[in-house]
Amino acid sequence: MIDDHGYWNEFYLANRAVREPSSFARHVEDRYFQRGTTLLELGCGNGRDAIFFAEKEKQVSALDLSLKSIQSLSAMNVKNAEFFYQDFSQLSDFKNFDYVYSRFTLHSIDDESENMVFQQLPKVLKSGGLFLLEARSLKDEKLAKTFGTDHFRRYLDYEATVNKIERLNFKVLEKIESQGLSPYKEEDPFLMRIVAKKL
Ligand SMILES: C[S@@+](CC[C@H](N)C(=O)[O-])C[C@H]1O[C@@H](n2cnc3c(N)ncnc32)[C@H](O)[C@@H]1O
């Protein structure tokens, strides 16, 4: 398993992370989500999207391996949200969610951990539940980077990722590989977005 805890602790302690909800969170909230549902977030970081979803009346369970971040989020007593210091490739305690949401986290783990996430996904979601993924794609590897080169990143093969999700017996509702989805400062990464429904 990749050990970047120190990097992410320092990152969140230094308050370098954006606090507003991501464009992906707004997109899936507007297009797919209902109120009064349950959502599991894999790698919530500083909680920017978890707090947004909780405010939109989802019951949110959010996991991260940055202890500093989980401690400060837990101390905020956010209504409708619980935060867990938990490796998101170990999901046996989490079952029957309406949504599993993963933004900028699948590229933070190695292939073996990704396989573990995908193997467990069908148990974590209800039938009809949605998996919502945004991550860096292989095309992004070639773009110059001004930050983020000091921690692990793995670039995901877009078509292979779609195929892996379909093989789990999920129906892909939306898929795109593009720039322009989440520009940040002077960078405009190549990302994939996949939304898939458990059949
Ligand atoms: C790039 S940040 C994304 C945070 C948030 N999703 C966002 O969009 O702002 C990646 C996050 O994944 C977390 N992370 C990486 N590997 C993890 C793992 N195996 N289990 C839990 N969290 C992990 C890191 O601690 C970090 O907070």
The ligand as an ORCA input file, in Angstrom:
! r2SCAN-3c Opt
* xyz 0 1
  C      -6.121     14.470     -4.033
  S      -6.828     14.212     -2.449
  C      -8.557     14.353     -2.872
  C      -9.416     14.770     -1.718
  C     -10.882     15.072     -2.061
  N     -11.572     13.925     -2.592
  C     -10.982     16.238     -3.023
  O     -11.460     16.041     -4.140
  O     -10.592     17.341     -2.645
  C      -6.632     12.461     -2.171
  C      -7.087     12.019     -0.790
  O      -7.137     10.587     -0.731
  C      -6.681     10.184      0.553
  N      -6.235      8.795      0.443
  C      -5.253      8.300     -0.366
  N      -5.164      6.949     -0.240
  C      -6.117      6.598      0.665
  C      -6.550      5.351      1.186
  N      -5.974      4.197      0.813
  N      -7.574      5.336      2.077
  C      -8.158      6.509      2.465
  N      -7.809      7.718      1.985
  C      -6.791      7.759      1.100
  C      -5.590     11.185      0.908
  O      -5.351     11.239      2.298
  C      -6.180     12.475      0.352
  O      -6.970     13.126      1.318
*
